[in-house]
Amino acid sequence: MTRAPAVFVRLRGKIPSTPLWDFSDKAYNLDGVEHYLAVASHGQAVMLRFALGIWRHDNTMGFDLFEAAAICDDRYRKVIMEWMKAPWWA
């Protein structure tokens, strides 16, 4: 397993992992993502947008650091802070 998927696996429970992610093809299920965002809690949606930003290497999904700081609990903020200390891209 490459570094990026290993980190995503470690984040299991903090971000949705399956069936949204296909690590072997380095892809994600856009329909699944859109559905998940429609039903996820606010914090879960923020974390999915964060993960997609890493995965896509952009902010197309609209991750907002200020929104994350305001609504995420300590567990989610810790994930974001750890990434910011040593950023990597999937």
C-alpha positions in Angstrom: 0.0 0.0 0.0 1.4 3.4 -0.9 1.7 6.2 1.7 -1.4 8.0 0.7 -3.8 5.1 1.0 -2.2 4.0 4.3 -3.0 7.4 5.8 -6.5 7.3 4.5 -7.0 3.9 6.1 -5.7 5.3 9.4 -8.3 8.0 9.1 -11.1 5.4 8.9 -13.9 6.5 11.1 -13.0 10.2 10.7 -13.7 10.2 6.9 -15.8 7.8 4.9 -13.6 5.1 3.4 -15.7 2.8 1.3 -17.3 2.7 -1.2 -16.2 6.2 -1.9 -12.5 5.4 -2.4 -10.9 3.0 -4.9 -7.2 2.9 -3.8 -6.1 0.5 -6.5 -7.4 2.8 -9.3 -6.6 6.0 -7.4 -10.1 7.1 -7.9 -13.2 8.1 -5.9 -16.9 7.6 -6.6 -18.3 11.1 -7.4 -21.9 10.0 -7.2 -21.2 8.4 -3.8 -19.5 11.6 -2.6 -22.4 13.8 -3.7 -24.8 11.4 -1.9 -22.7 11.3 1.2 -22.4 15.1 1.4 -26.2 15.3 1.1 -26.8 13.1 4.2 -23.6 13.5 6.3 -23.3 15.6 9.5 -21.7 19.0 9.1 -18.4 17.7 10.6 -18.4 14.6 8.4 -18.9 16.7 5.3 -16.1 19.0 6.3 -13.8 16.0 6.7 -14.8 14.5 3.4 -14.0 17.8 1.7 -10.6 17.9 3.5 -9.8 14.3 2.3 -10.9 15.1 -1.3 -8.7 18.1 -1.3 -5.7 15.9 -0.5 -6.9 13.3 -3.0 -7.5 15.7 -5.8 -4.7 18.2 -5.1 -7.1 21.1 -5.2 -10.0 22.7 -3.3 -12.8 22.0 -5.9 -15.0 20.5 -3.1 -14.7 23.6 -1.0 -12.9 22.7 2.2 -12.8 25.8 4.5 -10.3 25.8 7.3 -12.3 28.4 9.3 -15.4 26.3 9.0 -13.5 23.3 10.2 -12.0 25.2 13.2 -15.5 26.4 14.1 -17.5 23.2 13.9 -15.1 20.2 14.1 -14.5 18.4 17.4 -11.0 17.8 18.7 -10.7 14.5 17.0 -11.3 16.0 13.5 -9.2 19.1 14.2 -6.3 16.9 15.3 -6.4 15.1 11.9 -6.3 18.4 10.0 -3.5 19.7 12.3 -1.4 16.6 11.8 -1.7 16.9 8.1 -0.7 20.6 8.2 2.4 19.8 10.1 3.6 17.4 7.4 1.4 17.8 4.3 1.4 15.1 1.6 -0.7 14.6 -1.5 -2.5 11.4 -2.5 
